[in-house]
């Protein structure tokens, strides 16, 4: 369970950082185009928490894919000496995570809301853990 919690927190941080990264990197049109697809995880906490098992299973599948993307990029990001290169790698990781979420037919705000609720609502955490 600790691995899932750490993975969720890291994923939210990366997804939440995307709009800021896009603003800093305005020379890249692709970065600014994708910024609108990310949401504020703090705002997501105010959304519903009565998710169906199907939604939670999509979340779990997405989380597993996100963990793979994160693992693929974390060492690359940490080992680079260039802030620009690190930002570019972070944007690629964010794009990969976004694709994983969308590939399981879930939107970013719903994913972020479930991830936030997982951290703050024990009943939802128990349901997700039971489905894993």
WOVEN-V384704 format. One record per residue. N is the residue number from 0. RES is the residue in one small letter. OMEGA is omega in whole degrees, 0 to 359 (* if undefined). Layout:
# WOVEN-V384704
N:RES:OMEGA ; N:RES:OMEGA
This chain:
# WOVEN-V384704
0:x:180 ; 1:x:178 ; 2:x:179 ; 3:x:181 ; 4:x:179 ; 5:x:180 ; 6:x:179 ; 7:x:181 ; 8:x:179 ; 9:x:180 ; 10:x:178 ; 11:x:180 ; 12:x:179 ; 13:x:180 ; 14:x:180 ; 15:x:181 ; 16:x:185 ; 17:x:180 ; 18:x:179 ; 19:x:179 ; 20:x:181 ; 21:x:179 ; 22:x:179 ; 23:x:187 ; 24:x:187 ; 25:x:176 ; 26:x:182 ; 27:x:181 ; 28:x:180 ; 29:x:181 ; 30:x:182 ; 31:x:178 ; 32:x:183 ; 33:x:185 ; 34:x:182 ; 35:x:181 ; 36:x:180 ; 37:x:179 ; 38:x:179 ; 39:x:182 ; 40:x:179 ; 41:x:178 ; 42:x:181 ; 43:x:182 ; 44:x:181 ; 45:x:181 ; 46:x:183 ; 47:x:177 ; 48:x:179 ; 49:x:184 ; 50:x:176 ; 51:x:176 ; 52:x:179 ; 53:x:178 ; 54:x:181 ; 55:x:177 ; 56:x:175 ; 57:x:179 ; 58:x:181 ; 59:x:179 ; 60:x:178 ; 61:x:182 ; 62:x:178 ; 63:x:178 ; 64:x:179 ; 65:x:179 ; 66:x:178 ; 67:x:179 ; 68:x:181 ; 69:x:179 ; 70:x:181 ; 71:x:188 ; 72:x:188 ; 73:x:180 ; 74:x:179 ; 75:x:181 ; 76:x:182 ; 77:x:185 ; 78:x:181 ; 79:x:178 ; 80:x:184 ; 81:x:178 ; 82:x:178 ; 83:x:179 ; 84:x:178 ; 85:x:178 ; 86:x:179 ; 87:x:178 ; 88:x:179 ; 89:x:178 ; 90:x:177 ; 91:x:178 ; 92:x:179 ; 93:x:178 ; 94:x:178 ; 95:x:179 ; 96:x:177 ; 97:x:179 ; 98:x:179 ; 99:x:181 ; 100:x:181 ; 101:x:179 ; 102:x:177 ; 103:x:177 ; 104:x:177 ; 105:x:177 ; 106:x:184 ; 107:x:180 ; 108:x:179 ; 109:x:178 ; 110:x:181 ; 111:x:180 ; 112:x:178 ; 113:x:180 ; 114:x:179 ; 115:x:179 ; 116:x:177 ; 117:x:181 ; 118:x:187 ; 119:x:183 ; 120:x:186 ; 121:x:181 ; 122:x:178 ; 123:x:178 ; 124:x:179 ; 125:x:179 ; 126:x:180 ; 127:x:180 ; 128:x:179 ; 129:x:180 ; 130:x:184 ; 131:x:*
